[in-house]
Amino acid sequence: MKVRAHIFISGRVQGVFFRYRTQDVAMDHNVKGWVRNLPDGRVEAVLEGEKDDVEKVIEFCKVGPPGARVTNLEIEWEPYKGEFKNFQIHY
């Protein structure tokens, strides 16, 4: 089953390679979409793919890479669109 998750990650999540590791994990699980830093210090991502694969990326985002300290993760489940060809870091 294909799903789409729009997530917002709070805590110490910028300056710790969060976006790069999220991209690695997403690509390892064939998840498409994007990730970016927000001006308020959070990280935002849109993930599309098979439900199990998207959930694996979300599980990574709950902890993040070494140096990160995730304090909150919000998930908005949205209708699957299939609009992405790969997973990108937006700047």
C-alpha angles and dihedrals in degrees: 000000000000117000141176124216126188108199137186119198122199132192131053093342104131124078092022100090091259095145094047095049091045088054091050093050092045092050091047088057098040092246117154130206136069146281131208144168117251124217090243092063098260128117119232126199140174115208127190129180144077111345095243092049094048089049090053090055090047090052089054090049091054088066106018128193125318108293094032123111111196113201099171140009121193120196125198111188109212134180112281111254105174090216099138130083096189143348117279140183111231118209 
